[in-house]
Amino acid sequence: MRVTAHETSLTQRHLWRSAREAIPVTRTVIVETEQDGVSGYGEASCFMTDHYNSGLERMHADLRRTAPLLTTLDVCGPDGDADTVWQRLAAELPDSPFVLAALDSSLHDLRARLLGVPLWKSLGLDRPHDLRSSYSIGLDTPEAMAGKLRERPGWCAYKVKLADPGDLGILRELRRQTDAPFLIDGNCGWDPGRLVPALPQLHDLGVRLIEQPYPRAAWDDARSLKEISPIPVIADESITSPADLDACADAFHGINVKPMKAGGLTPALAMLRAARERGLITMLGCMPESAAGVTATAHLGGLVDHLDVDVVDLLAVDTGHGLSLDATGHVALPDRPGSGYLPDATAHGWYVHHVPAERAHLVRRQVPGCAPAMPGAGHPRDEHPQDAHPATRHLAVLLQGREAGAVSLYAEDPPAGHDLPNPRPGRARRLHGMATLDEVRGTGAGSALLRTALTVAALDGAETFWGHVPDAALGFYRKHRFDVLGRPLDLPGAGPHHFVHRSTR
């Protein structure tokens, strides 16, 4: 099995606000697992990073840490049972639910594609039918929120973010636009003194579900609300794994299961089945993500009372083609094996992605002296003999689908005479031709490119990452924990360069 990481940068049609935060851009990592020429996909969002350990640096480090385990997995082999694989991954990633989810979902997707069946069938589910998603309206002025609803009339329900449940003006304004039920979401930000007195009016305004009104730790307040509320209350932040189900069944009328938060499709499926057995209301939702992640989620839609997968409709850019929503929120799953998601390399959601060698060379030709001469090359920018080698990787930073930075990775051990710690032949990758265009310098593009290259090298089995870098770039590599070894080397046509290296772990 070969595993690859890609970074994306997703923007929404409208600035997304809730009681907790405003989200102008969401960065995610898409994990691609490939076996026998077939790929499966999963996704991990850089969202609520402190709570979910989902910062980009942390998620990349966690992916690199799982590399030795991933090489042993065969999703169609005798040890490819989903629960067994998930347990092995979970043991390696106890505090990283989003990375665990991306890997678990990509492996489920890969297995279904290798079997040539839809994901729902591979999971042992009935074919989902008559799926409809609610439409989410982020926090804004009453006029702006009403405008968002007018853009999407006729949906089965509207999920409304509210900063204060006692401020009924927003709901009154929205009610003038639709007869559909409202599902209101507090994102842990409400006070019982404001919510409880407002319950009768909320019910009269057509609110039919309240989601996570209080902080996760406020279990007593949640239980008290459950006893008196005429409107069902469901958990979101309070339900993060099957271990939370007993407490949530006591304090809520139902749960909102999000596979990314739960750690993947495997635990999400177990939670939904257990909740149905207990008679709980079920919702299936998503995090800020692209079609790569949410398309797989929708395959579980036949198990739930409420489906909230409108994120692809909220996006201004995406990463490919997956589930589709019609003008009133009816969900159509792709008629393809696995989740049915198809990546589109031209989609503007991609931030760091693999490119052909010639596209990487094109970037470098725009940055004088960016690539030192290499063996067999007559000029710093000439093609390298390993460009087409199966182990070679070429990565690019993309700006609206156009390459604005590039780096190449070659399967090459460090030259003789460099005393590296614990070197093993064949376990190194050489970084070559790292370059970014002026328009993206200072934006973090170079860090994203290097971070992804390091992760890709580790997932390919490398233990050492090395290269020759010029004086001007030395501080950048030191910031990314590279060590400098030996004296500078004067490379033909490129000037003094330093040998730098670091472990991929």
ABEGO torsion letter per residue (X at the ends): XBBBBBBBBBBBABBBBBAABBBABBBBBBBBBBBGGBBBBBBBBBBGAAAAGABAAAAAAAAAAAAAAAAABBAABAAABAAAAAAAAAAABAABAAAAAAAAAAAAAAAAAAAGBBAAAAAGBBBBBGBBBBBBBBBBBAAAAAAAAAABBGBABBBBBBABAABAAAAAAAAAABABBBBBBAGGABBAAAAAAAAAAAAAAGBABBBGABBAABAAAAAAAAAABABBBBBBAABABAAAAAAAAAABABBBBBAAAAGEAAAAAAAAAAAAAAGBBBBBBBBBBBAAAAAAAAAAAAABABBBAAAAAABABBAEBBBBBBAAGBBBBBBBBEAGBBBBAABAABABBBBBAAAAAAAAAABBGABBBBBGBABAABBBAAAABAABBBBBBBBGGBBABBBBBBBBBBBBGBBBBGBBBGABBBBBGBBBBAAABGAGAAAAAAAAAAAAAAAAGBABBBBBBBAAAAAAAAAAGBBBBEBBBBBBGAEBBBBBBBBAX
